[in-house]
Amino acid sequence: MKSKTTFWSLTVAIAGFLFGFDTVVISGANEPIKALWNTSPLFHGTFIMSMALWGTVIGALLGGIPADKFGRKKTLFWIGILFLVSALGSAFAVDKYSFSFFRFIGGIGVGASSVVAPMYISEISSAKNRGKLVALYQFNIVFGILIAYFSNLWLQGFDGANDWRWMLGVEAIPALIYCVMILGVPRSPRWLTITANNHEEALKILKITHDNNEAETKLDEIKKEINTTEKNTTSVFKKKYNFPLLLAFLVAFFNQLSGINFLLYYAPEIFGRAGIENPFLASVYVGVANLIFTILGMSLIDKFGRKQLLIIGSIGYIISLSVVAWAFKVSADAVILLTFIILFVASHAIGQGAIIWVFISEIFPNKVRAMGNSFGCGTHWVFAAIITLITPVFLDKNEGIFNDNPWPIFAFFAFMMVLQLAFALFIMPETKGISLEDLSKKLVKDETN
């Protein structure tokens, strides 16, 4: 039974692999596209580097709608189709505008994936293993990032000026595999109960994901929660949901104000600025560290809990980002800079990286989970898009505000992580080992009113 739940979770988590690959593979095409189409820093930031992220914002904000209406499984399948179309379209793009369009399509897939995949996994998991299984999604994001870095490294020199097209187009292979595999997973038992009113099929799935004697009790709990919420409403913007909304916003906000996407999207350019001889190889080192510490975070999330991991990660962020800012400011040795960038990525992987998708997928009641996830993930992607869009304005070596030395950017991110530490210590609740229905009672005020 547990093996089936794990397999289904792994299958859905492949959406995370596509997410990670799609968002970071652009780092290898960054400079070639800039040269090919002679784009200005503002155009490049808006239409080349961050266009996928604006699609991601749309996908995250709207992803909860089809997930509620048509179900998690059907939505996950069409997310795979979006990745497939984006990979092929970007690879064969004839100009910067068509390229931007297909990157936007892929972004919609990424955004919807970040809402629906963790939500689906949390809904088929038990309270005991939910953190670990939802974290498989983050593991696959990181694995996709690593494979994208390796892929970009291997494809350098493969087809000369067309290398970047191969870098982007190869994503079509895992996208197709994912579309086929997703057809084999069951529908979410909570969606079946809440929306489809199919209690019989929901019970069959619960008997697989839980012990037989727990399945009927769990179905009764889900029904009871539905009966205590307003009928025919999925609106999350009500006073009683203010605390879960605040938690989702702050976790997502601080995730991006750590600077993680800034580093991952512009890694080769940042490493080149630091004087590192092979920026693409250095990017691979970052990807390996990200994967190793994500595995560590996954192994600890149900033991230490979400709150404790975020505190540990925040301390690591503050130390590493402060040293990176100092290293850039004084032109310290490239080895020092690379070491503390890797520590920064490790801090993210064990903290924010491990907990964000798990935490957001847990804190909203069943009835409004889809729209609550959309709000949290949408917040994440709005800030990711803004940061990616404005980065060339600060980082461009010819026209950037900090073109000579980007140390103030890292100093700013370090300060934001001090605020995140305060959030983790004084506001964030612990959610480990608590059922979704019990969390609803704990975090939502006056739900019976």
C-alpha positions as CSV (number, residue, x, y, z in Angstrom):
1,M,0.0,0.0,0.0
2,K,2.7,2.4,1.0
3,S,4.7,1.4,-2.1
4,K,1.8,2.4,-4.3
5,T,1.4,5.8,-2.6
6,T,5.1,6.4,-3.0
7,F,5.0,5.4,-6.7
8,W,2.1,7.7,-7.4
9,S,3.8,10.5,-5.5
10,L,7.0,10.0,-7.5
11,T,5.0,10.0,-10.8
12,V,3.3,13.3,-10.0
13,A,6.7,14.7,-8.7
14,I,8.1,14.3,-12.2
15,A,6.2,17.6,-12.8
16,G,8.7,19.0,-10.4
17,F,11.6,17.7,-12.6
18,L,10.1,19.5,-15.6
19,F,9.6,22.6,-13.4
20,G,13.3,22.6,-12.4
21,F,14.6,21.8,-15.8
22,D,12.4,24.3,-17.6
23,T,13.2,27.2,-15.3
24,V,17.0,26.8,-15.2
25,V,17.8,25.5,-18.7
26,I,17.4,29.2,-19.9
27,S,20.7,30.0,-18.1
28,G,22.6,28.2,-20.9
29,A,20.7,30.1,-23.6
30,N,21.1,33.5,-21.8
31,E,24.2,34.8,-23.5
32,P,23.8,33.2,-27.0
33,I,20.2,34.6,-27.3
34,K,21.4,38.0,-26.1
35,A,24.1,38.0,-28.9
36,L,21.8,36.4,-31.6
37,W,19.0,38.9,-31.3
38,N,21.0,41.8,-29.9
39,T,18.5,42.4,-27.0
40,S,18.8,45.4,-24.6
41,P,19.1,44.6,-20.9
42,L,15.4,45.7,-20.3
43,F,14.0,43.7,-23.2
44,H,16.2,40.7,-22.3
45,G,15.1,40.7,-18.7
46,T,11.4,41.1,-19.6
47,F,10.9,39.0,-22.7
48,I,13.7,36.4,-22.6
49,M,14.7,35.7,-19.0
50,S,11.5,36.4,-17.1
51,M,8.8,35.7,-19.7
52,A,8.5,32.1,-18.5
53,L,8.1,33.5,-15.0
54,W,5.2,35.7,-16.0
55,G,3.6,32.6,-17.5
56,T,4.3,31.0,-14.1
57,V,2.5,33.7,-12.3
58,I,-0.6,33.1,-14.5
59,G,-0.3,29.4,-14.1
60,A,0.0,29.6,-10.3
61,L,-2.9,32.1,-9.9
62,L,-5.3,30.2,-12.2
63,G,-4.0,26.6,-11.6
64,G,-6.5,26.0,-8.7
65,I,-9.5,26.6,-11.0
66,P,-9.1,23.5,-13.3
67,A,-7.8,21.5,-10.3
68,D,-11.1,22.1,-8.5
69,K,-13.4,21.9,-11.6
70,F,-11.8,19.0,-13.5
71,G,-9.7,17.3,-10.9
72,R,-6.0,17.2,-9.9
73,K,-5.2,14.3,-12.2
74,K,-6.6,15.8,-15.5
75,T,-4.9,19.1,-14.7
76,L,-1.6,17.4,-14.1
77,F,-1.8,15.7,-17.5
78,W,-2.4,19.0,-19.3
79,I,0.5,20.6,-17.4
80,G,2.7,17.9,-19.1
81,I,1.3,18.9,-22.5
82,L,2.2,22.6,-21.8
83,F,5.8,21.5,-21.0
84,L,6.0,19.5,-24.2
85,V,4.7,22.3,-26.4
86,S,7.0,24.8,-24.8
87,A,10.2,22.7,-25.2
88,L,9.6,22.1,-28.9
89,G,8.4,25.6,-29.6
90,S,11.3,27.3,-27.8
91,A,13.8,25.1,-29.6
92,F,12.4,25.9,-33.1
93,A,11.6,29.6,-32.4
94,V,12.3,31.8,-35.4
95,D,12.6,35.1,-33.6
96,K,12.7,36.6,-30.1
97,Y,8.9,37.1,-30.0
98,S,8.0,33.5,-30.8
99,F,10.7,32.4,-28.3
100,S,9.1,34.5,-25.6
101,F,5.6,33.1,-26.4
102,F,6.7,29.5,-26.0
103,R,8.7,30.3,-22.9
104,F,5.5,31.8,-21.5
105,I,3.6,28.6,-22.3
106,G,6.1,26.6,-20.3
107,G,5.8,29.1,-17.5
108,I,2.1,28.4,-17.2
109,G,3.0,24.7,-16.8
110,V,5.5,25.5,-14.1
111,G,3.1,27.7,-12.2
112,A,0.2,25.3,-12.4
113,S,2.5,22.4,-11.5
114,S,3.7,24.2,-8.3
115,V,0.0,24.5,-7.2
116,V,-1.4,21.1,-8.2
117,A,1.4,18.6,-7.8
118,P,2.1,19.3,-4.1
119,M,-1.6,19.5,-3.4
120,Y,-2.3,16.1,-5.0
121,I,0.5,14.4,-3.1
122,S,-0.6,16.0,0.2
123,E,-4.1,14.7,-0.4
124,I,-3.1,11.1,-1.1
125,S,-0.6,10.9,1.8
126,S,-1.0,10.1,5.5
127,A,0.0,12.7,8.2
128,K,3.0,10.5,9.1
129,N,4.7,10.5,5.6
130,R,3.1,13.7,4.1
131,G,6.2,15.8,4.5
132,K,8.5,13.3,2.9
133,L,6.2,12.5,0.0
134,V,5.4,16.2,-0.9
135,A,9.1,16.9,-0.6
136,L,9.7,14.5,-3.5
137,Y,8.3,17.3,-5.6
138,Q,11.1,19.6,-4.4
139,F,13.6,16.8,-4.9
140,N,12.6,16.5,-8.5
141,I,12.8,20.3,-9.0
142,V,16.4,20.2,-7.8
143,F,17.1,17.1,-9.8
144,G,15.7,18.8,-12.9
145,I,17.9,21.8,-12.1
146,L,21.0,19.6,-11.9
147,I,20.2,17.7,-15.1
148,A,19.6,21.1,-16.9
149,Y,23.1,22.3,-15.8
150,F,24.6,19.0,-16.9
151,S,22.7,19.1,-20.1
152,N,23.8,22.6,-20.9
153,L,27.4,21.6,-20.1
154,W,27.3,18.5,-22.4
155,L,25.6,20.3,-25.2
156,Q,28.2,23.1,-25.4
157,G,29.7,22.8,-28.8
158,F,27.2,20.1,-29.9
159,D,25.8,22.1,-32.8
160,G,27.7,25.4,-32.8
161,A,25.4,28.4,-32.8
162,N,22.4,26.1,-32.4
163,D,23.6,24.6,-29.1
164,W,20.9,26.6,-27.1
165,R,18.1,25.2,-29.2
166,W,19.1,21.6,-28.2
167,M,19.5,22.7,-24.6
168,L,15.8,23.8,-24.6
169,G,14.4,21.2,-26.9
170,V,15.7,18.1,-25.0
171,E,13.0,18.7,-22.3
172,A,10.4,17.3,-24.7
173,I,11.6,13.8,-23.9
174,P,10.8,13.8,-20.1
175,A,7.7,15.8,-20.8
176,L,6.3,13.1,-23.0
177,I,7.2,10.3,-20.5
178,Y,5.5,12.3,-17.8
179,C,2.3,12.7,-19.8
180,V,2.1,8.9,-20.3
181,M,2.9,8.0,-16.7
182,I,0.4,10.5,-15.2
183,L,-2.5,8.5,-16.8
184,G,-1.8,5.7,-14.3
185,V,-2.3,7.6,-11.1
186,P,-5.7,7.7,-9.3
187,R,-7.8,10.7,-8.7
188,S,-7.4,12.6,-5.4
189,P,-9.7,11.0,-2.7
190,R,-10.4,14.4,-1.2
191,W,-11.4,15.9,-4.6
192,L,-13.6,12.9,-5.2
193,T,-15.3,13.4,-1.9
194,I,-15.6,17.2,-2.0
195,T,-16.3,18.0,-5.7
196,A,-17.3,14.7,-7.5
197,N,-19.3,13.4,-4.5
198,N,-17.9,10.0,-5.4
199,H,-17.4,8.5,-1.9
200,E,-17.1,4.9,-3.1
201,E,-14.0,5.6,-5.3
202,A,-12.5,7.9,-2.6
203,L,-12.8,5.1,-0.1
204,K,-11.1,2.6,-2.4
205,I,-8.1,5.0,-2.8
206,L,-8.0,5.8,1.0
207,K,-7.8,2.0,1.7
208,I,-4.6,2.0,-0.4
209,T,-3.0,5.1,1.1
210,H,-4.1,4.3,4.7
211,D,-4.5,1.2,6.8
212,N,-7.9,-0.4,6.1
213,N,-9.2,0.4,9.5
214,E,-8.2,4.1,9.1
215,A,-9.7,4.6,5.6
216,E,-13.4,4.9,6.7
217,T,-12.5,7.1,9.6
218,K,-10.5,9.4,7.3
219,L,-13.4,9.6,4.8
220,D,-15.7,10.5,7.7
221,E,-13.3,13.3,8.8
222,I,-13.2,14.7,5.2
223,K,-17.1,14.7,5.1
224,K,-17.3,16.3,8.5
225,E,-14.9,19.1,7.5
226,I,-17.0,19.7,4.4
227,N,-20.1,20.0,6.4
228,T,-18.6,22.6,8.7
229,T,-17.6,24.9,5.9
230,E,-19.9,27.0,3.7
231,K,-21.5,25.1,0.9
232,N,-20.7,25.9,-2.7
233,T,-17.8,28.2,-2.0
234,T,-14.1,27.9,-2.7
235,S,-13.3,31.6,-1.9
236,V,-10.2,31.8,0.3
237,F,-10.4,35.5,0.8
238,K,-12.4,35.5,4.0
239,K,-11.5,36.8,7.4
240,K,-11.3,33.4,9.0
241,Y,-8.5,32.4,6.5
242,N,-6.3,35.4,7.2
243,F,-3.7,33.5,9.2
244,P,-3.2,30.7,6.5
245,L,-3.1,33.5,3.9
246,L,-0.4,35.4,5.9
247,L,1.6,32.3,6.4
248,A,1.5,31.4,2.6
249,F,2.4,34.9,1.6
250,L,5.4,35.3,4.0
251,V,6.8,31.8,3.2
252,A,6.6,32.5,-0.6
253,F,7.8,36.1,-0.2
254,F,10.9,35.2,1.8
255,N,11.6,32.2,-0.5
256,Q,12.3,34.6,-3.4
257,L,13.8,37.4,-1.3
258,S,16.6,34.9,-0.4
259,G,17.9,35.4,-4.0
260,I,17.8,31.8,-4.9
261,N,16.2,32.2,-8.3
262,F,18.5,35.2,-9.0
263,L,21.5,32.8,-8.5
264,L,20.0,29.8,-10.3
265,Y,18.9,31.8,-13.4
266,Y,22.0,33.8,-13.8
267,A,24.6,31.4,-12.3
268,P,27.0,31.3,-15.3
269,E,27.0,35.1,-15.6
270,I,27.5,35.6,-11.8
271,F,30.3,33.0,-11.8
272,G,31.9,34.6,-14.8
273,R,31.8,38.0,-13.0
274,A,33.5,36.4,-10.1
275,G,36.4,35.3,-12.3
276,I,35.6,31.6,-12.2
277,E,37.2,29.9,-15.2
278,N,34.4,27.6,-16.2
279,P,31.0,29.1,-15.1
280,F,29.0,26.2,-16.6
281,L,31.1,23.6,-14.5
282,A,30.7,25.8,-11.4
283,S,26.9,25.8,-12.0
284,V,27.0,22.0,-12.0
285,Y,28.7,22.1,-8.6
286,V,25.9,24.2,-7.3
287,G,23.3,21.8,-8.7
288,V,25.0,18.8,-7.0
289,A,25.1,20.6,-3.7
290,N,21.4,21.5,-4.1
291,L,20.5,17.9,-4.7
292,I,22.5,16.5,-1.8
293,F,21.1,18.9,0.7
294,T,17.6,18.5,-0.6
295,I,17.9,14.8,0.1
296,L,19.0,15.7,3.6
297,G,16.1,18.1,4.0
298,M,13.7,15.4,2.8
299,S,15.0,13.0,5.4
300,L,14.6,15.5,8.2
301,I,11.3,17.2,7.4
302,D,9.0,14.7,9.2
303,K,11.5,14.4,12.0
304,F,12.6,18.0,12.8
305,G,9.5,19.6,11.3
306,R,9.0,22.5,8.9
307,K,9.7,25.3,11.4
308,Q,13.0,23.9,12.7
309,L,14.3,23.4,9.1
310,L,13.4,27.0,8.2
311,I,15.3,28.3,11.3
312,I,18.4,26.3,10.4
313,G,18.2,27.4,6.7
314,S,17.8,31.0,7.7
315,I,20.9,31.0,9.8
316,G,22.8,29.4,6.9
317,Y,21.4,32.0,4.5
318,I,22.5,34.9,6.7
319,I,26.1,33.6,7.1
320,S,26.6,32.6,3.4
321,L,25.0,35.7,1.8
322,S,27.0,38.0,4.0
323,V,30.3,36.3,3.1
324,V,29.4,36.3,-0.6
325,A,28.6,40.1,-0.4
326,W,31.9,40.7,1.3
327,A,33.8,38.4,-1.2
328,F,32.5,40.4,-4.1
329,K,33.1,43.7,-2.4
330,V,36.8,43.0,-1.7
331,S,37.4,40.8,-4.8
332,A,38.2,37.8,-2.6
333,D,39.5,34.6,-4.1
334,A,37.0,32.8,-6.4
335,V,37.3,29.7,-4.3
336,I,36.0,31.5,-1.3
337,L,33.1,32.9,-3.3
338,L,32.1,29.6,-4.8
339,T,32.3,27.9,-1.4
340,F,29.9,30.3,0.2
341,I,27.6,30.3,-2.8
342,I,27.4,26.5,-2.4
343,L,26.7,27.0,1.3
344,F,23.9,29.4,0.3
345,V,22.4,26.8,-2.0
346,A,22.7,24.1,0.7
347,S,21.0,26.4,3.2
348,H,18.1,26.9,0.8
349,A,17.8,23.2,0.0
350,I,17.6,22.1,3.7
351,G,15.3,25.0,4.6
352,Q,13.0,26.9,2.2
353,G,13.5,24.4,-0.6
354,A,12.5,21.5,1.6
355,I,9.5,23.2,3.2
356,I,7.8,25.7,0.9
357,W,5.6,23.4,-1.2
358,V,4.9,21.1,1.7
359,F,3.9,23.9,4.0
360,I,1.7,25.8,1.6
361,S,-0.1,22.6,0.6
362,E,-0.9,21.8,4.2
363,I,-2.2,25.0,5.8
364,F,-5.5,25.5,3.9
365,P,-8.7,23.5,4.6
366,N,-9.9,21.0,2.0
367,K,-12.6,23.2,0.6
368,V,-10.3,26.1,-0.3
369,R,-7.0,24.3,-0.6
370,A,-6.7,24.7,-4.4
371,M,-7.3,28.5,-4.3
372,G,-5.1,28.8,-1.2
373,N,-2.3,27.0,-3.0
374,S,-2.8,29.3,-6.0
375,F,-2.5,32.3,-3.7
376,G,0.8,31.1,-2.0
377,C,2.4,29.8,-5.2
378,G,1.2,33.0,-7.1
379,T,3.0,35.1,-4.5
380,H,6.1,33.1,-5.0
381,W,6.1,33.5,-8.7
382,V,5.2,37.2,-8.8
383,F,8.3,38.0,-6.8
384,A,10.4,35.5,-8.8
385,A,9.3,37.2,-12.0
386,I,10.0,40.7,-10.6
387,I,13.5,39.7,-9.4
388,T,14.4,38.0,-12.7
389,L,13.0,40.9,-14.8
390,I,15.1,43.6,-13.0
391,T,18.3,41.6,-12.5
392,P,19.8,42.6,-15.9
393,V,19.2,46.2,-15.0
394,F,21.5,45.7,-12.0
395,L,23.8,43.0,-13.3
396,D,24.4,43.7,-17.0
397,K,28.2,44.2,-17.4
398,N,27.8,47.2,-19.7
399,E,24.7,49.0,-18.5
400,G,23.9,47.5,-15.1
401,I,23.7,49.7,-12.0
402,F,26.1,47.4,-10.2
403,N,27.9,46.3,-13.4
404,D,31.3,46.5,-11.7
405,N,30.5,44.7,-8.6
406,P,27.1,43.1,-7.5
407,W,27.9,42.9,-3.8
408,P,25.0,45.2,-2.7
409,I,22.5,42.7,-4.2
410,F,23.8,39.9,-1.9
411,A,23.9,42.2,1.1
412,F,20.2,43.0,0.5
413,F,19.3,39.4,0.3
414,A,21.2,38.7,3.6
415,F,19.2,41.4,5.3
416,M,15.9,39.9,4.1
417,M,16.9,36.5,5.6
418,V,17.3,38.2,9.0
419,L,13.6,39.1,8.7
420,Q,12.8,35.5,7.6
421,L,14.5,34.2,10.7
422,A,12.3,36.4,12.8
423,F,9.2,35.0,11.0
424,A,10.3,31.4,11.6
425,L,10.9,32.0,15.3
426,F,7.9,34.1,16.2
427,I,5.0,33.6,13.7
428,M,5.3,30.2,11.9
429,P,3.5,27.3,13.4
430,E,4.7,23.7,13.2
431,T,2.6,21.4,10.9
432,K,4.4,18.0,11.1
433,G,2.5,14.9,12.0
434,I,-0.9,16.7,12.0
435,S,-3.7,15.6,9.7
436,L,-4.9,18.1,7.1
437,E,-8.3,18.2,8.8
438,D,-6.8,18.8,12.2
439,L,-4.6,21.5,10.8
440,S,-7.7,23.2,9.5
441,K,-9.1,23.3,13.0
442,K,-5.8,24.7,14.4
443,L,-5.2,27.4,11.8
444,V,-8.6,28.6,10.7
445,K,-10.6,30.7,13.2
446,D,-14.3,30.3,13.7
447,E,-14.7,27.8,10.9
448,T,-18.1,26.7,12.1
449,N,-19.5,30.3,11.8
